[in-house]
Amino acid sequence: MKTKNVQRKTYGNAARLWQFLRKSRWWFALGILFAFAMTGLEMIAPQIVAFTVDNLLGDEALELPAWLLQHVDLDAVIGYLRDRLWLVAVAVIVTGGLSVLCRFSNMYFNNLGGETLVKTIRDDLFSHIGRLPQSFYSQNKTGDLIQRSTSDVEMVKNFVAEQLVPLFRVIILLTVSLTVMFMMNPLLASVSAAFVPIVLTYSLVFRHFISKHFEACDVCEAELSSITQENLTGVRVVRAFGRERSEIEKFDRKNTEYGDRNVRLTWLFTWFWIIGDFFSGMQVLAVLGFGTYLCVTQGMELGDLLAFVTYNAMMLWPVRSLGRIVSEMSKAGVALGRINHILNTQPELQKEQVTAPDYAGDVVFDHVSFRYEADGAQILDDVSFSVKGGSVIGIMGGTGSGKSTLMGLLDRLYELDEGSITIGGVPIGQIDRAELHKHVGYVLQDTYLFSGTIAENICMGIDALDMEKVEHAARVACFEGAVSEFKEGYETFVGERGVTLSGGQKQRCSIARMLATKPDIMIFDDSLSAVDSETDAAIRHALRHEFEGSTVILISHRITTLSHADHIVVLDEGRVAEQGTHAQLLAAGGIYSRVCAMQGRDDAIKAIAAGEVTA
């Protein structure tokens, strides 16, 4: 079957936010609906108060449409209510109760939408991060990615649920309040409305000014998270080198910087709210002062003034909220931009898939060249050799010679720059990546175990826990004896990164994890370095008998590990320096021969030190 790759579409912040809302938008819509209902109910209460003061307690005539007066005996109704003022109190209570119920529903659906939103964002982030190329992880710190996936996500959720969605209620409340106020007294309403553009302009200016401070705080928090993560992960290294005080001081400096930046933000926001409160206070004073003047000079009714002041007070909250929303938008915009940066990073591309190759066939490296960055150093330069299917090949080379990079290219952790790598005649770029990983087992140089039991770590590459496969893989990896010494056996908890196991035990557990998948091609990237020579030989012997027919690629500095390989390739500064069998390379007198001679002298020295032979 053929599958055609489609490049992932990139989105701007607004479009990305709308995409995030795909599962929660209806919850937010319900929240907005109840917000509208709550706003309408809040508009009724001041009118009841005005009617009671002016028409029931006072003598002002109630103005109603002519068609309504034809069907209603207005004097009888007013007389009835004057004798039963408790009905007015009941109307206020019922209106307030319904308003509270609508407020509860609004908060409930907003929170439900918020939690659905945050789950959607985290699911999208985690799924996408898992498909990003290896180069992405090389260029981004773990702590920064964690901070973007946690704090930034919460910031976006809080803005949408607590600021953006309530914005609809703010707008409708502001619109209705101003409309009613202009209907009651256009002159007084103009005085109140004059302060709205002042507050909004002030908020927009502040938003533009504060954005860079939010971003600086976010970056500083990410750096603080990275320091914490690195120290927790490398705690044994820190203690081994006595670097506790130095690391504490580094953390303290960054924590102080983060605290200082947040204090500055708090200081800026304090001034923002103080000035905003000043404008709000001036608005209240202006309305009260001018309203009193209108009552004295132009006969404005007291009930109308009370209702007007109530509406003005109700309008103060939306005006202040608009200012707050505009300022919080800066913070959320920075967080959303940091999240969007990850999601707009293109995942590993899958080229058109062809017929699955014969994984038992030859693996051929043909003029392979590679560099991690376009303008970076050349890691591999015109590397060519072939691995016969079912054979054992050894790869040796100094530090930085490109051994691990070469195997990373074979496993498609990186994409080729130049040349080609084929398995059974099929270029690896045309093989489905997931399918490739099922058939190519890779024991990394940097051994990593997950926090869990030994059995869970070994069976990680298979669909379900199969103890028969787990035990067989452990036996081939010469790990079974070590497991039997643990009280809990395969249920022994290994801790984060396998901290409770020795270096050799972790390597053998990693080897068992790979063997449990029964791959056709097995790569051992210097993964026998922490075991003794006897265990090394036992593992290689078991591999030949238990996995006969599989292609084995051994990367090692140890001659005893490589000497029994069918073919050996020696890399030097990213190029193939020499290749051949053990005997051929010894006779050639090159790098391999010199390393063999040095290791032979080292073994003799160790034997003398152990008293096995005399000098």
C-alpha positions in Angstrom: 0.0 0.0 0.0 1.2 3.5 -0.8 0.8 6.5 1.5 1.6 10.0 0.4 3.1 12.4 2.8 1.4 15.8 3.3 3.3 18.6 5.0 1.7 19.7 8.2 -0.1 23.0 7.9 1.1 25.9 10.0 -1.2 28.3 11.9 -1.1 31.7 13.3 -2.0 32.2 17.0 -5.7 33.0 16.4 -6.2 30.1 14.0 -4.4 27.7 16.4 -6.6 28.8 19.3 -9.7 28.1 17.2 -8.4 24.7 16.4 -7.8 24.0 20.1 -11.4 24.9 20.8 -12.8 22.2 18.5 -13.8 20.0 21.4 -14.8 22.7 23.9 -16.4 25.4 21.9 -20.0 24.1 22.6 -19.3 24.2 26.4 -18.1 27.8 26.1 -21.1 28.6 23.9 -23.4 27.4 26.7 -21.5 29.5 29.2 -21.9 32.5 27.0 -25.7 31.8 26.6 -26.1 31.8 30.4 -24.0 34.9 30.7 -26.4 36.7 28.4 -29.4 35.5 30.5 -27.6 36.6 33.6 -27.0 40.0 32.1 -30.7 40.4 31.1 -31.8 39.5 34.7 -29.3 42.0 36.1 -30.8 44.7 33.9 -34.3 44.1 35.4 -33.4 44.8 39.1 -32.6 48.5 38.7 -35.9 49.0 36.8 -37.9 47.4 39.6 -36.1 49.8 42.1 -36.9 52.8 39.9 -40.5 51.8 39.4 -40.9 51.3 43.2 -39.4 54.6 44.2 -41.0 56.8 41.5 -44.4 55.1 40.9 -45.3 53.1 44.0 -43.6 55.2 46.8 -43.9 58.4 44.7 -46.7 60.0 42.6 -45.0 60.0 39.2 -47.3 58.6 36.5 -46.2 55.4 34.8 -45.7 55.8 31.0 -46.8 52.8 29.0 -47.6 52.3 25.3 -51.2 53.2 24.4 -52.1 49.7 23.2 -51.1 48.3 26.6 -53.2 50.9 28.5 -56.3 49.8 26.6 -56.0 46.3 28.2 -54.6 47.2 31.6 -56.2 49.2 34.4 -53.0 51.0 35.4 -54.5 52.7 38.5 -55.8 49.4 39.9 -52.5 47.6 39.3 -50.5 50.4 41.1 -53.0 50.5 43.9 -52.8 46.7 44.3 -49.0 46.8 44.4 -48.9 49.8 46.9 -50.9 47.7 49.3 -48.7 44.6 48.7 -45.1 45.9 48.5 -43.9 42.5 49.5 -44.6 41.4 45.9 -41.9 43.8 44.8 -39.5 42.2 47.2 -40.4 38.8 45.9 -39.8 40.0 42.3 -36.3 41.2 43.3 -35.6 37.9 45.1 -36.8 35.8 42.2 -34.8 37.9 39.7 -31.7 37.6 41.9 -32.2 33.9 42.4 -32.5 33.3 38.6 -29.4 35.5 38.1 -27.4 33.3 40.6 -28.6 30.2 38.9 -27.4 31.6 35.5 -24.1 32.6 37.1 -23.6 29.1 38.4 -24.3 27.6 35.0 -22.0 30.1 33.4 -19.1 29.2 35.7 -19.8 25.5 35.4 -19.8 25.4 31.6 -16.8 27.8 31.5 -14.8 25.5 33.7 -15.9 22.4 31.8 -14.8 24.0 28.6 -11.5 25.1 30.1 -10.6 21.6 31.3 -11.6 20.2 27.9 -9.5 22.9 26.2 -6.4 22.2 28.3 -6.7 18.4 27.7 -7.0 19.1 23.9 -3.9 21.3 23.9 -1.8 18.8 25.9 -2.9 15.9 23.8 -2.0 17.8 20.6 1.3 18.9 22.1 2.4 15.5 23.3 1.3 13.7 20.1 3.2 16.2 18.0 6.3 16.3 20.1 6.6 12.5 19.7 6.8 12.9 15.9 9.4 15.7 15.8 12.8 15.0 14.3 15.8 14.2 16.5 17.3 17.6 15.6 14.5 19.4 17.4 15.4 17.8 20.7 19.1 18.7 20.1 18.1 22.4 19.8 15.6 22.7 22.6 16.0 22.2 26.3 13.8 19.6 28.1 12.9 22.1 30.8 11.7 24.6 28.3 9.5 22.0 26.5 8.0 21.0 29.9 7.3 24.6 30.8 5.6 25.2 27.4 3.5 22.0 27.9 2.4 22.9 31.5 2.6 26.5 32.6 2.0 28.0 29.1 -1.0 25.7 28.5 -2.5 26.7 31.8 -2.0 30.3 30.9 -3.9 29.9 27.7 -6.7 28.0 29.4 -7.1 30.6 32.1 -7.2 33.4 29.5 -9.9 31.7 27.4 -12.1 30.5 30.3 -11.6 33.5 32.6 -11.1 36.4 30.2 -12.0 35.6 26.6 -15.3 33.9 27.1 -16.5 36.4 29.8 -15.6 39.0 27.2 -18.9 38.3 25.5 -20.8 39.1 28.7 -18.7 42.2 29.2 -19.6 43.4 25.7 -23.3 42.7 26.0 -23.4 44.2 29.5 -21.6 47.3 28.3 -23.8 47.6 25.3 -27.1 47.1 27.2 -26.1 49.4 30.0 -25.1 52.3 27.6 -28.3 51.7 25.6 -30.6 51.9 28.6 -28.6 54.9 30.0 -29.0 56.8 26.8 -32.7 56.0 26.7 -33.0 57.3 30.2 -30.9 60.5 29.9 -28.7 61.0 26.9 -26.8 63.9 28.4 -25.8 62.1 31.6 -25.1 58.9 29.6 -22.6 60.9 27.4 -20.7 61.9 30.5 -20.5 58.3 31.6 -19.5 57.0 28.2 -16.8 59.6 27.7 -14.5 57.6 30.1 -14.8 54.3 28.1 -12.4 55.2 25.2 -10.0 56.7 27.7 -9.8 53.4 29.7 -9.5 51.2 26.5 -6.8 53.4 25.0 -4.9 53.3 28.2 -5.2 49.5 28.3 -4.1 49.0 24.7 -1.0 51.2 25.3 -0.2 49.2 28.5 -0.7 45.9 26.6 1.9 46.9 24.0 4.3 48.0 26.7 3.9 44.9 28.9 4.3 42.2 26.2 8.1 42.1 26.3 8.1 41.8 30.1 5.8 38.8 29.9 8.0 37.1 27.3 11.1 37.7 29.4 9.4 36.2 32.4 8.4 33.1 30.4 11.9 32.6 29.1 13.4 33.0 32.6 10.9 30.5 34.0 11.8 28.0 31.2 15.5 28.4 32.1 14.7 27.8 35.7 12.8 24.6 34.8 15.7 23.4 32.7 18.2 23.9 35.6 15.8 22.0 37.9 15.3 19.2 35.4 19.0 18.8 34.7 19.9 18.7 38.4 17.3 16.1 39.2 18.4 14.0 36.3 22.1 14.3 36.9 22.0 14.4 40.7 24.6 11.6 41.0 27.0 13.4 38.7 26.5 16.6 40.8 27.3 14.8 44.0 30.1 12.8 42.6 32.0 16.0 41.6 30.9 17.9 44.8 29.1 20.5 42.7 26.1 20.9 45.1 27.0 24.4 46.2 27.8 25.6 42.7 24.5 24.2 41.3 22.6 25.8 44.2 24.2 29.1 43.5 23.4 28.8 39.8 19.8 28.0 40.7 19.7 30.9 43.2 20.9 33.4 40.6 18.3 32.3 38.1 15.6 32.1 40.7 16.5 35.6 41.9 16.3 36.9 38.3 12.9 35.3 37.9 11.7 36.7 41.1 12.9 40.2 40.2 11.2 40.1 36.8 7.9 39.0 38.5 8.3 41.8 41.0 8.7 44.3 38.2 5.6 42.9 36.5 3.7 43.2 39.8 4.9 46.8 40.1 3.8 47.6 36.5 0.4 46.0 37.1 0.0 47.9 40.4 0.3 51.2 38.5 -2.0 49.9 35.8 -4.8 49.2 38.3 -4.2 52.3 40.3 -4.5 54.5 37.2 -7.5 52.5 36.1 -9.1 52.9 39.5 -8.5 56.6 39.2 -10.4 56.8 35.9 -13.2 54.7 37.3 -13.5 56.9 40.4 -13.6 60.0 38.2 -16.4 58.5 36.2 -18.5 57.8 39.3 -17.9 61.3 40.7 -18.8 62.8 37.3 -22.0 60.8 37.0 -23.1 61.5 40.6 -22.2 65.2 40.4 -23.8 65.9 37.1 -26.8 63.7 37.9 -27.4 65.7 41.1 -27.2 68.9 39.1 -29.8 67.5 36.6 -32.1 66.5 39.5 -31.9 70.1 41.0 -32.1 72.1 37.8 -33.9 70.0 35.2 -36.3 67.9 37.3 -34.7 64.5 36.9 -36.5 62.0 39.1 -34.7 60.5 42.1 -35.7 57.0 41.0 -34.2 57.5 37.6 -31.0 58.8 39.1 -30.8 55.7 41.4 -31.3 53.4 38.5 -28.8 55.4 36.4 -26.2 55.2 39.1 -26.9 51.4 39.4 -26.4 51.0 35.6 -23.3 53.1 35.8 -21.9 50.9 38.6 -22.7 47.8 36.5 -20.9 49.4 33.5 -17.8 50.1 35.6 -17.0 46.3 35.9 -17.1 45.7 32.1 -15.0 48.7 31.4 -12.4 47.6 34.0 -12.7 44.1 32.7 -12.0 45.2 29.2 -8.8 46.8 30.4 -7.9 43.6 32.3 -8.6 41.4 29.3 -6.5 43.6 27.0 -3.6 43.4 29.4 -4.0 39.7 30.0 -4.1 39.1 26.3 -0.4 40.0 26.2 0.5 37.2 28.6 -1.7 34.7 26.9 -0.4 35.7 23.5 3.2 35.0 24.5 2.2 31.6 26.0 0.2 30.7 22.9 3.0 31.8 20.6 5.5 29.5 22.5 3.1 26.6 22.2 2.4 27.4 18.5 6.2 27.4 17.9 6.3 23.7 18.8 3.1 22.8 16.8 4.3 24.7 13.7 7.6 22.7 13.7 7.3 20.2 10.9 7.3 16.5 12.1 9.4 13.9 10.5 8.3 13.5 6.9 7.2 10.2 5.6 7.9 9.8 1.9 5.8 7.6 -0.4 5.9 4.1 0.9 6.9 1.2 -1.4 6.8 -2.5 -0.9 8.3 -3.5 2.4 12.0 -4.6 2.0 13.5 -7.9 2.8 15.0 -7.0 6.2 17.2 -10.2 5.9 18.9 -8.6 2.9 22.1 -6.6 2.7 22.4 -3.2 4.3 24.3 -0.9 2.0 25.7 2.6 2.9 26.5 4.3 -0.4 28.5 7.6 -0.4 26.7 8.8 2.8 27.5 12.3 4.0 25.9 14.2 6.8 26.1 17.3 9.0 23.6 18.3 11.7 23.2 21.8 10.5 23.4 23.3 7.1 26.5 25.3 8.0 27.8 22.9 10.7 30.8 20.7 10.7 30.9 17.6 8.4 30.1 14.6 10.6 30.2 11.9 7.9 32.0 12.3 4.6 31.4 9.9 1.7 31.0 6.8 3.8 30.5 3.6 1.8 30.3 -0.1 2.9 27.9 -2.9 2.9 26.6 -5.3 5.5 25.8 -8.8 4.3 22.4 -10.0 5.5 22.6 -12.3 8.6 26.3 -11.4 9.2 28.0 -9.7 12.2 29.8 -6.4 11.4 31.9 -4.4 13.7 32.4 -0.7 13.6 35.3 1.0 15.4 36.5 4.6 15.5 37.6 7.4 17.8 35.3 9.8 19.6 33.5 12.0 17.2 34.3 9.8 14.2 30.5 9.5 13.3 29.8 5.9 14.5 26.6 6.7 16.4 25.4 9.2 13.8 25.8 6.6 11.1 23.5 4.2 13.1 21.1 7.1 13.8 20.8 7.5 10.0 20.1 3.8 9.5 17.3 3.9 12.2 16.1 7.2 10.6 16.6 9.3 13.7 18.1 11.8 11.3 17.4 12.2 7.6 20.2 11.8 5.0 21.9 14.8 3.5 23.7 13.0 0.7 24.1 9.4 -0.5 21.8 6.5 0.3 21.2 3.7 2.7 19.3 0.7 1.5 17.9 -2.4 3.2 17.3 -5.3 0.8 17.7 -2.9 -2.0 15.1 -0.4 -0.8 16.1 3.1 0.3 15.2 3.6 3.9 13.6 7.0 3.1 10.9 5.0 1.3 10.2 2.7 4.2 7.5 3.5 6.7 9.3 4.8 9.8 7.2 2.9 12.3 7.6 -0.3 10.3 11.4 0.3 10.1 11.6 0.6 13.9 9.9 -2.8 14.3 12.6 -4.5 12.3 15.6 -2.5 13.3 16.5 -2.9 17.0 18.8 -0.2 18.5 20.6 -0.3 21.9 21.7 3.3 22.4 25.0 4.3 23.8 23.3 6.4 26.4 21.3 3.7 28.4 17.9 4.9 29.4 15.4 3.0 31.5 12.0 4.3 32.5 10.7 4.5 36.0 9.0 1.2 36.4 9.7 -2.5 36.9 12.4 -4.5 35.1 9.6 -6.5 33.3 7.9 -3.3 32.1 11.2 -1.9 30.7 12.0 -5.1 28.9 8.6 -5.5 27.3 8.4 -1.9 26.3 8.8 -2.7 22.6 6.1 -5.4 22.5 2.3 -4.9 22.6 1.6 -6.6 25.9 3.5 -8.0 28.9 4.7 -11.5 27.9 6.8 -13.0 30.6 8.0 -15.8 28.3 9.5 -13.2 25.9 10.8 -11.2 28.8 12.6 -14.1 30.4 14.0 -15.3 27.1 15.3 -11.9 26.2 16.9 -11.5 29.7 18.5 -14.9 29.3 20.1 -14.1 26.0 21.3 -10.7 27.4 22.9 -12.6 30.4 20.6 -10.5 32.7 18.6 -13.4 34.1 21.2 -14.1 36.9 21.2 -10.5 38.1 17.4 -10.4 38.1 17.2 -13.6 40.2 19.2 -11.9 42.9 16.6 -9.2 43.4 13.9 -9.9 46.0 11.1 -8.9 43.6 12.7 -10.5 40.5 11.3 -9.0 37.3 8.9 -6.9 39.4 11.8 -5.0 40.9 11.3 -1.2 40.6 14.3 0.3 38.9 13.7 4.0 39.6 14.0 7.0 37.3 16.6 6.3 34.6 17.3 2.9 36.2 19.0 4.5 39.2 18.9 1.4 41.3 20.8 -0.7 38.8 24.5 -0.7 38.1 25.9 0.4 34.7 26.3 -3.2 33.5 22.8 -4.2 34.7 21.2 -1.2 32.9 23.1 -2.1 29.7 21.9 -5.7 29.8 18.4 -4.6 30.6 18.5 -2.3 27.5 19.8 -5.2 25.4 17.0 -7.5 26.7 14.5 -4.7 25.9 15.7 -4.7 22.3 15.9 -8.5 22.0 12.3 -8.9 23.2 11.1 -7.4 19.9 13.1 -10.0 17.9 14.3 -7.5 15.3 15.9 -8.6 12.0 18.7 -6.0 12.3 20.3 -5.4 15.7 22.5 -2.4 16.5 24.7 -2.3 19.6 26.1 1.2 20.0 28.9 0.6 22.4 26.3 -1.1 24.6 28.7 -3.8 26.0 31.2 -1.3 27.4 29.9 -1.6 31.0 30.0 -5.4 31.1 33.1 -7.6 31.7 34.8 -9.4 28.8 33.4 -12.8 29.9 29.8 -11.4 29.9 30.5 -9.7 26.6 31.5 -13.0 25.0 28.6 -14.8 26.5 26.1 -12.3 25.0 27.7 -12.4 21.6 27.6 -16.2 21.7 23.9 -16.3 22.7 23.1 -13.8 19.9 24.7 -16.1 17.3 22.7 -19.1 18.4 19.4 -17.6 19.5 19.1 -15.0 16.7 20.8 -16.8 13.9 19.9 -15.1 10.6 19.6 -11.6 12.1 22.1 -8.9 11.0 24.1 -7.6 13.9 26.0 -4.3 13.9 28.5 -3.9 16.8 30.0 -0.5 17.7 32.8 -0.9 20.1 36.3 0.2 21.1 37.0 -3.3 22.5 39.0 -5.5 20.1 37.7 -8.7 21.8 34.2 -7.6 20.9 35.0 -6.8 17.3 37.5 -9.6 16.5 34.9 -12.3 15.9 32.8 -10.1 13.5 32.5 -11.2 9.9 33.6 -7.7 8.7 35.0 -4.7 10.5 34.8 -1.0 9.4 37.1 1.6 11.0 36.0 5.2 10.9 38.3 8.2 11.3 37.0 11.8 11.3 33.8 10.8 9.5 35.5 8.7 6.7 36.1 5.0 6.2 39.8 4.6 7.1 40.0 0.9 6.6 37.7 -2.2 6.5 38.1 -6.0 6.3 38.3 -9.0 8.6 40.2 -9.1 11.9 43.2 -10.9 10.3 43.2 -8.5 7.3 43.2 -5.4 9.4 46.0 -6.7 11.7 48.1 -7.4 8.6 47.4 -4.0 7.2 49.2 -2.3 10.1 46.7 0.6 10.3 44.5 2.1 13.0 42.9 -1.2 13.9 46.3 -2.9 14.3 47.7 -0.1 16.5 44.6 -0.2 18.8 44.9 -3.9 19.0 48.5 -3.7 20.1 47.7 -1.0 22.7 44.8 -3.1 24.2 47.0 -6.1 24.2 49.6 -4.2 26.3 46.8 -3.0 28.6 45.6 -6.6 29.1 49.1 -7.7 29.9 49.5 -4.9 32.5 46.2 -5.8 34.1 47.3 -9.5 34.3 50.5 -8.6 36.0 48.7 -6.3 38.4 46.3 -9.2 39.2 49.2 -11.6 39.7 48.1 -13.9 36.9 51.5 -13.6 35.2 55.0 -12.3 36.1 56.6 -9.3 34.4 
